Amino acid sequence: MCNSRINSEEHRRKFDIKNDIFKVEKNPTNDNKLVLTINRQPIGEWFKEQFGKLRYGFHETPGELRKGGGLKL
């Protein structure tokens, strides 16, 4: 388990990690490659999920946004 901050260059921000498990595992689509996972999720997907939580909040999802940019009431 790890408690720290990790940086995503793609999302240009740092994310706090608390009690998360980092592990190098076999790539599920290619046995000849390895992938870094956080809590059994590939690190790229983990970053996208964390960024989505920051961007849309913890309760709203991108699907709840209206075309005009506001939230559906």
Biopython code that builds the backbone (N, CA, C, O; Angstrom):
import numpy as np
from Bio.PDB.StructureBuilder import StructureBuilder

atoms = [
    (1, "MET", "N", (0.843, -1.177, 0.000)),
    (1, "MET", "CA", (0.000, 0.000, 0.000)),
    (1, "MET", "C", (0.885, 1.235, 0.000)),
    (1, "MET", "O", (2.027, 1.222, 0.459)),
    (2, "CYS", "N", (0.312, 2.293, -0.530)),
    (2, "CYS", "CA", (1.098, 3.505, -0.694)),
    (2, "CYS", "C", (0.254, 4.734, -0.353)),
    (2, "CYS", "O", (-0.928, 4.802, -0.691)),
    (3, "ASN", "N", (0.876, 5.700, 0.317)),
    (3, "ASN", "CA", (0.271, 7.004, 0.596)),
    (3, "ASN", "C", (1.234, 8.054, 0.077)),
    (3, "ASN", "O", (2.363, 8.156, 0.556)),
    (4, "SER", "N", (0.791, 8.843, -0.911)),
    (4, "SER", "CA", (1.684, 9.827, -1.504)),
    (4, "SER", "C", (0.895, 10.691, -2.482)),
    (4, "SER", "O", (-0.333, 10.757, -2.422)),
    (5, "ARG", "N", (1.610, 11.344, -3.371)),
    (5, "ARG", "CA", (1.028, 12.098, -4.487)),
    (5, "ARG", "C", (1.711, 11.619, -5.757)),
    (5, "ARG", "O", (2.927, 11.427, -5.784)),
    (6, "ILE", "N", (0.926, 11.429, -6.806)),
    (6, "ILE", "CA", (1.511, 11.067, -8.093)),
    (6, "ILE", "C", (1.075, 12.095, -9.122)),
    (6, "ILE", "O", (-0.008, 12.672, -9.027)),
    (7, "ASN", "N", (1.928, 12.311, -10.096)),
    (7, "ASN", "CA", (1.707, 13.335, -11.102)),
    (7, "ASN", "C", (1.272, 12.721, -12.424)),
    (7, "ASN", "O", (1.849, 11.731, -12.875)),
    (8, "SER", "N", (0.256, 13.309, -13.041)),
    (8, "SER", "CA", (-0.168, 12.914, -14.379)),
    (8, "SER", "C", (0.180, 14.045, -15.341)),
    (8, "SER", "O", (-0.398, 15.129, -15.262)),
    (9, "GLU", "N", (1.111, 13.797, -16.237)),
    (9, "GLU", "CA", (1.460, 14.811, -17.223)),
    (9, "GLU", "C", (0.303, 15.042, -18.182)),
    (9, "GLU", "O", (0.074, 16.170, -18.618)),
    (10, "GLU", "N", (-0.430, 13.982, -18.515)),
    (10, "GLU", "CA", (-1.567, 14.095, -19.430)),
    (10, "GLU", "C", (-2.645, 15.027, -18.875)),
    (10, "GLU", "O", (-3.207, 15.835, -19.614)),
    (11, "HIS", "N", (-2.935, 14.916, -17.577)),
    (11, "HIS", "CA", (-3.983, 15.731, -16.962)),
    (11, "HIS", "C", (-3.441, 16.973, -16.264)),
    (11, "HIS", "O", (-4.204, 17.784, -15.737)),
    (12, "ARG", "N", (-2.116, 17.115, -16.265)),
    (12, "ARG", "CA", (-1.432, 18.280, -15.700)),
    (12, "ARG", "C", (-1.843, 18.558, -14.257)),
    (12, "ARG", "O", (-2.133, 19.695, -13.885)),
    (13, "ARG", "N", (-1.862, 17.503, -13.459)),
    (13, "ARG", "CA", (-2.168, 17.676, -12.045)),
    (13, "ARG", "C", (-1.622, 16.529, -11.227)),
    (13, "ARG", "O", (-1.239, 15.485, -11.754)),
    (14, "LYS", "N", (-1.597, 16.750, -9.930)),
    (14, "LYS", "CA", (-1.151, 15.720, -9.000)),
    (14, "LYS", "C", (-2.373, 15.134, -8.310)),
    (14, "LYS", "O", (-3.348, 15.836, -8.041)),
    (15, "PHE", "N", (-2.306, 13.848, -8.031)),
    (15, "PHE", "CA", (-3.400, 13.149, -7.374)),
    (15, "PHE", "C", (-2.886, 12.536, -6.081)),
    (15, "PHE", "O", (-1.815, 11.929, -6.048)),
    (16, "ASP", "N", (-3.665, 12.704, -5.014)),
    (16, "ASP", "CA", (-3.322, 12.083, -3.736)),
    (16, "ASP", "C", (-3.729, 10.622, -3.777)),
    (16, "ASP", "O", (-4.783, 10.267, -4.305)),
    (17, "ILE", "N", (-2.885, 9.793, -3.217)),
    (17, "ILE", "CA", (-3.212, 8.373, -3.097)),
    (17, "ILE", "C", (-3.106, 7.990, -1.631)),
    (17, "ILE", "O", (-2.146, 8.351, -0.949)),
    (18, "LYS", "N", (-4.101, 7.257, -1.156)),
    (18, "LYS", "CA", (-4.128, 6.837, 0.245)),
    (18, "LYS", "C", (-4.529, 5.377, 0.293)),
    (18, "LYS", "O", (-5.614, 4.998, -0.150)),
    (19, "ASN", "N", (-3.647, 4.573, 0.831)),
    (19, "ASN", "CA", (-3.902, 3.132, 0.976)),
    (19, "ASN", "C", (-4.209, 2.443, -0.348)),
    (19, "ASN", "O", (-4.984, 1.487, -0.389)),
    (20, "ASP", "N", (-3.609, 2.923, -1.423)),
    (20, "ASP", "CA", (-3.779, 2.303, -2.733)),
    (20, "ASP", "C", (-2.681, 1.275, -2.965)),
    (20, "ASP", "O", (-1.583, 1.401, -2.422)),
    (21, "ILE", "N", (-2.970, 0.274, -3.759)),
    (21, "ILE", "CA", (-2.027, -0.808, -4.031)),
    (21, "ILE", "C", (-1.500, -0.668, -5.456)),
    (21, "ILE", "O", (-2.256, -0.744, -6.424)),
    (22, "PHE", "N", (-0.190, -0.462, -5.564)),
    (22, "PHE", "CA", (0.483, -0.402, -6.854)),
    (22, "PHE", "C", (1.054, -1.781, -7.147)),
    (22, "PHE", "O", (1.649, -2.420, -6.280)),
    (23, "LYS", "N", (0.864, -2.227, -8.376)),
    (23, "LYS", "CA", (1.356, -3.561, -8.728)),
    (23, "LYS", "C", (1.674, -3.610, -10.222)),
    (23, "LYS", "O", (0.966, -3.012, -11.032)),
    (24, "VAL", "N", (2.725, -4.314, -10.577)),
    (24, "VAL", "CA", (3.045, -4.567, -11.976)),
    (24, "VAL", "C", (2.462, -5.931, -12.313)),
    (24, "VAL", "O", (2.810, -6.936, -11.694)),
    (25, "GLU", "N", (1.566, -5.958, -13.306)),
    (25, "GLU", "CA", (0.868, -7.188, -13.679)),
    (25, "GLU", "C", (1.011, -7.442, -15.169)),
    (25, "GLU", "O", (1.403, -6.556, -15.928)),
    (26, "LYS", "N", (0.692, -8.649, -15.577)),
    (26, "LYS", "CA", (0.684, -8.965, -17.007)),
    (26, "LYS", "C", (-0.451, -8.214, -17.680)),
    (26, "LYS", "O", (-1.543, -8.079, -17.129)),
    (27, "ASN", "N", (-0.173, -7.731, -18.879)),
    (27, "ASN", "CA", (-1.190, -7.057, -19.663)),
    (27, "ASN", "C", (-2.247, -8.091, -20.065)),
    (27, "ASN", "O", (-1.895, -9.131, -20.622)),
    (28, "PRO", "N", (-3.538, -7.831, -19.795)),
    (28, "PRO", "CA", (-4.568, -8.828, -20.105)),
    (28, "PRO", "C", (-4.722, -9.115, -21.599)),
    (28, "PRO", "O", (-5.230, -10.171, -21.974)),
    (29, "THR", "N", (-4.288, -8.188, -22.454)),
    (29, "THR", "CA", (-4.431, -8.403, -23.893)),
    (29, "THR", "C", (-3.149, -8.888, -24.557)),
    (29, "THR", "O", (-3.174, -9.330, -25.705)),
    (30, "ASN", "N", (-1.998, -8.806, -23.823)),
    (30, "ASN", "CA", (-0.729, -9.224, -24.399)),
    (30, "ASN", "C", (0.160, -9.765, -23.277)),
    (30, "ASN", "O", (0.690, -8.995, -22.476)),
    (31, "ASP", "N", (0.320, -11.073, -23.224)),
    (31, "ASP", "CA", (1.112, -11.707, -22.163)),
    (31, "ASP", "C", (2.582, -11.320, -22.184)),
    (31, "ASP", "O", (3.283, -11.532, -21.194)),
    (32, "ASN", "N", (3.067, -10.760, -23.284)),
    (32, "ASN", "CA", (4.476, -10.371, -23.387)),
    (32, "ASN", "C", (4.747, -8.991, -22.794)),
    (32, "ASN", "O", (5.899, -8.563, -22.733)),
    (33, "LYS", "N", (3.699, -8.287, -22.357)),
    (33, "LYS", "CA", (3.853, -6.939, -21.823)),
    (33, "LYS", "C", (3.355, -6.888, -20.384)),
    (33, "LYS", "O", (2.536, -7.701, -19.955)),
    (34, "LEU", "N", (3.875, -5.910, -19.656)),
    (34, "LEU", "CA", (3.452, -5.666, -18.292)),
    (34, "LEU", "C", (2.747, -4.321, -18.213)),
    (34, "LEU", "O", (2.957, -3.445, -19.052)),
    (35, "VAL", "N", (1.906, -4.170, -17.193)),
    (35, "VAL", "CA", (1.188, -2.916, -17.006)),
    (35, "VAL", "C", (1.197, -2.569, -15.513)),
    (35, "VAL", "O", (1.044, -3.445, -14.662)),
    (36, "LEU", "N", (1.376, -1.288, -15.212)),
    (36, "LEU", "CA", (1.316, -0.822, -13.832)),
    (36, "LEU", "C", (-0.145, -0.584, -13.479)),
    (36, "LEU", "O", (-0.865, 0.101, -14.206)),
    (37, "THR", "N", (-0.579, -1.154, -12.355)),
    (37, "THR", "CA", (-1.965, -0.982, -11.928)),
    (37, "THR", "C", (-2.024, -0.314, -10.561)),
    (37, "THR", "O", (-1.102, -0.424, -9.752)),
    (38, "ILE", "N", (-3.118, 0.373, -10.328)),
    (38, "ILE", "CA", (-3.425, 0.914, -9.012)),
    (38, "ILE", "C", (-4.770, 0.311, -8.634)),
    (38, "ILE", "O", (-5.772, 0.530, -9.315)),
    (39, "ASN", "N", (-4.787, -0.445, -7.550)),
    (39, "ASN", "CA", (-5.998, -1.144, -7.118)),
    (39, "ASN", "C", (-6.586, -2.004, -8.238)),
    (39, "ASN", "O", (-7.797, -2.014, -8.462)),
    (40, "ARG", "N", (-5.698, -2.728, -8.939)),
    (40, "ARG", "CA", (-6.047, -3.654, -10.027)),
    (40, "ARG", "C", (-6.614, -2.962, -11.270)),
    (40, "ARG", "O", (-7.207, -3.625, -12.121)),
    (41, "GLN", "N", (-6.443, -1.663, -11.385)),
    (41, "GLN", "CA", (-6.913, -0.897, -12.541)),
    (41, "GLN", "C", (-5.683, -0.318, -13.239)),
    (41, "GLN", "O", (-4.828, 0.272, -12.578)),
    (42, "PRO", "N", (-5.575, -0.474, -14.569)),
    (42, "PRO", "CA", (-4.417, 0.116, -15.267)),
    (42, "PRO", "C", (-4.280, 1.600, -14.918)),
    (42, "PRO", "O", (-5.276, 2.314, -14.803)),
    (43, "ILE", "N", (-3.057, 2.046, -14.754)),
    (43, "ILE", "CA", (-2.801, 3.394, -14.251)),
    (43, "ILE", "C", (-3.437, 4.479, -15.127)),
    (43, "ILE", "O", (-3.909, 5.486, -14.599)),
    (44, "GLY", "N", (-3.459, 4.300, -16.432)),
    (44, "GLY", "CA", (-4.088, 5.292, -17.313)),
    (44, "GLY", "C", (-5.580, 5.426, -17.045)),
    (44, "GLY", "O", (-6.112, 6.535, -17.016)),
    (45, "GLU", "N", (-6.246, 4.313, -16.850)),
    (45, "GLU", "CA", (-7.680, 4.337, -16.538)),
    (45, "GLU", "C", (-7.910, 4.942, -15.154)),
    (45, "GLU", "O", (-8.880, 5.670, -14.944)),
    (46, "TRP", "N", (-7.015, 4.637, -14.213)),
    (46, "TRP", "CA", (-7.141, 5.186, -12.864)),
    (46, "TRP", "C", (-7.056, 6.701, -12.903)),
    (46, "TRP", "O", (-7.851, 7.387, -12.261)),
    (47, "PHE", "N", (-6.066, 7.244, -13.676)),
    (47, "PHE", "CA", (-5.935, 8.695, -13.804)),
    (47, "PHE", "C", (-7.205, 9.299, -14.415)),
    (47, "PHE", "O", (-7.686, 10.326, -13.937)),
    (48, "LYS", "N", (-7.750, 8.680, -15.457)),
    (48, "LYS", "CA", (-8.965, 9.204, -16.089)),
    (48, "LYS", "C", (-10.123, 9.231, -15.100)),
    (48, "LYS", "O", (-10.881, 10.199, -15.050)),
    (49, "GLU", "N", (-10.257, 8.180, -14.323)),
    (49, "GLU", "CA", (-11.337, 8.122, -13.336)),
    (49, "GLU", "C", (-11.176, 9.216, -12.282)),
    (49, "GLU", "O", (-12.147, 9.892, -11.941)),
    (50, "GLN", "N", (-9.960, 9.397, -11.765)),
    (50, "GLN", "CA", (-9.713, 10.418, -10.753)),
    (50, "GLN", "C", (-9.941, 11.810, -11.303)),
    (50, "GLN", "O", (-10.493, 12.668, -10.615)),
    (51, "PHE", "N", (-9.518, 12.045, -12.550)),
    (51, "PHE", "CA", (-9.723, 13.347, -13.175)),
    (51, "PHE", "C", (-11.213, 13.607, -13.369)),
    (51, "PHE", "O", (-11.684, 14.723, -13.151)),
    (52, "GLY", "N", (-11.954, 12.582, -13.779)),
    (52, "GLY", "CA", (-13.398, 12.715, -13.934)),
    (52, "GLY", "C", (-14.075, 13.058, -12.619)),
    (52, "GLY", "O", (-15.005, 13.864, -12.593)),
    (53, "LYS", "N", (-13.625, 12.465, -11.544)),
    (53, "LYS", "CA", (-14.192, 12.775, -10.227)),
    (53, "LYS", "C", (-13.949, 14.233, -9.861)),
    (53, "LYS", "O", (-14.827, 14.890, -9.301)),
    (54, "LEU", "N", (-12.760, 14.741, -10.175)),
    (54, "LEU", "CA", (-12.459, 16.144, -9.888)),
    (54, "LEU", "C", (-13.255, 17.072, -10.790)),
    (54, "LEU", "O", (-13.777, 18.092, -10.341)),
    (55, "ARG", "N", (-13.343, 16.716, -12.055)),
    (55, "ARG", "CA", (-13.992, 17.588, -13.033)),
    (55, "ARG", "C", (-15.500, 17.632, -12.878)),
    (55, "ARG", "O", (-16.101, 18.704, -12.941)),
    (56, "TYR", "N", (-16.111, 16.484, -12.678)),
    (56, "TYR", "CA", (-17.562, 16.411, -12.632)),
    (56, "TYR", "C", (-18.112, 16.273, -11.223)),
    (56, "TYR", "O", (-19.329, 16.224, -11.046)),
    (57, "GLY", "N", (-17.274, 16.209, -10.243)),
    (57, "GLY", "CA", (-17.726, 16.011, -8.875)),
    (57, "GLY", "C", (-17.926, 14.533, -8.612)),
    (57, "GLY", "O", (-17.888, 13.719, -9.535)),
    (58, "PHE", "N", (-18.133, 14.193, -7.380)),
    (58, "PHE", "CA", (-18.235, 12.786, -7.021)),
    (58, "PHE", "C", (-19.612, 12.207, -7.303)),
    (58, "PHE", "O", (-19.752, 10.985, -7.368)),
    (59, "HIS", "N", (-20.634, 13.040, -7.474)),
    (59, "HIS", "CA", (-21.988, 12.516, -7.644)),
    (59, "HIS", "C", (-22.505, 12.657, -9.072)),
    (59, "HIS", "O", (-23.361, 11.885, -9.504)),
    (60, "GLU", "N", (-21.992, 13.630, -9.795)),
    (60, "GLU", "CA", (-22.442, 13.800, -11.165)),
    (60, "GLU", "C", (-21.560, 12.996, -12.108)),
    (60, "GLU", "O", (-20.389, 12.742, -11.824)),
    (61, "THR", "N", (-22.135, 12.606, -13.220)),
    (61, "THR", "CA", (-21.370, 11.919, -14.251)),
    (61, "THR", "C", (-21.425, 12.757, -15.507)),
    (61, "THR", "O", (-22.305, 13.609, -15.626)),
    (62, "PRO", "N", (-20.516, 12.551, -16.457)),
    (62, "PRO", "CA", (-20.553, 13.336, -17.699)),
    (62, "PRO", "C", (-21.889, 13.224, -18.417)),
    (62, "PRO", "O", (-22.288, 14.169, -19.097)),
    (63, "GLY", "N", (-22.584, 12.120, -18.294)),
    (63, "GLY", "CA", (-23.866, 11.933, -18.956)),
    (63, "GLY", "C", (-24.964, 12.815, -18.402)),
    (63, "GLY", "O", (-25.993, 12.999, -19.053)),
    (64, "GLU", "N", (-24.766, 13.370, -17.204)),
    (64, "GLU", "CA", (-25.770, 14.228, -16.603)),
    (64, "GLU", "C", (-25.625, 15.686, -17.035)),
    (64, "GLU", "O", (-26.464, 16.516, -16.687)),
    (65, "LEU", "N", (-24.573, 16.008, -17.788)),
    (65, "LEU", "CA", (-24.388, 17.367, -18.261)),
    (65, "LEU", "C", (-25.263, 17.620, -19.478)),
    (65, "LEU", "O", (-25.404, 16.759, -20.346)),
    (66, "ARG", "N", (-25.847, 18.811, -19.530)),
    (66, "ARG", "CA", (-26.649, 19.188, -20.682)),
    (66, "ARG", "C", (-25.750, 19.760, -21.758)),
    (66, "ARG", "O", (-24.596, 20.099, -21.498)),
    (67, "LYS", "N", (-26.286, 19.867, -22.985)),
    (67, "LYS", "CA", (-25.497, 20.397, -24.094)),
    (67, "LYS", "C", (-25.072, 21.837, -23.846)),
    (67, "LYS", "O", (-24.011, 22.251, -24.314)),
    (68, "GLY", "N", (-25.872, 22.607, -23.122)),
    (68, "GLY", "CA", (-25.554, 23.991, -22.849)),
    (68, "GLY", "C", (-24.482, 24.168, -21.789)),
    (68, "GLY", "O", (-24.095, 25.297, -21.486)),
    (69, "GLY", "N", (-23.997, 23.079, -21.223)),
    (69, "GLY", "CA", (-22.925, 23.163, -20.245)),
    (69, "GLY", "C", (-23.416, 23.146, -18.819)),
    (69, "GLY", "O", (-22.610, 23.046, -17.894)),
    (70, "GLY", "N", (-24.735, 23.243, -18.610)),
    (70, "GLY", "CA", (-25.267, 23.230, -17.251)),
    (70, "GLY", "C", (-25.624, 21.824, -16.816)),
    (70, "GLY", "O", (-25.583, 20.881, -17.606)),
    (71, "LEU", "N", (-25.969, 21.701, -15.560)),
    (71, "LEU", "CA", (-26.387, 20.404, -15.038)),
    (71, "LEU", "C", (-27.883, 20.238, -15.159)),
    (71, "LEU", "O", (-28.637, 21.203, -15.039)),
    (72, "LYS", "N", (-28.305, 19.024, -15.394)),
    (72, "LYS", "CA", (-29.727, 18.706, -15.477)),
    (72, "LYS", "C", (-30.307, 18.747, -14.076)),
    (72, "LYS", "O", (-29.744, 18.146, -13.160)),
    (73, "LEU", "N", (-31.409, 19.435, -13.891)),
    (73, "LEU", "CA", (-32.034, 19.532, -12.566)),
    (73, "LEU", "C", (-33.152, 18.525, -12.415)),
    (73, "LEU", "O", (-33.790, 18.463, -11.364)),
]
sb = StructureBuilder()
sb.init_structure("model")
sb.init_model(0)
sb.init_chain("A")
sb.init_seg("    ")
for serial, (resi, resn, name, xyz) in enumerate(atoms, 1):
    if name == "N":
        sb.init_residue(resn, " ", resi, " ")
    sb.init_atom(name, np.array(xyz, "f"), 0.0, 1.0, " ", f" {name:<3s}", serial, name[0])
structure = sb.get_structure()
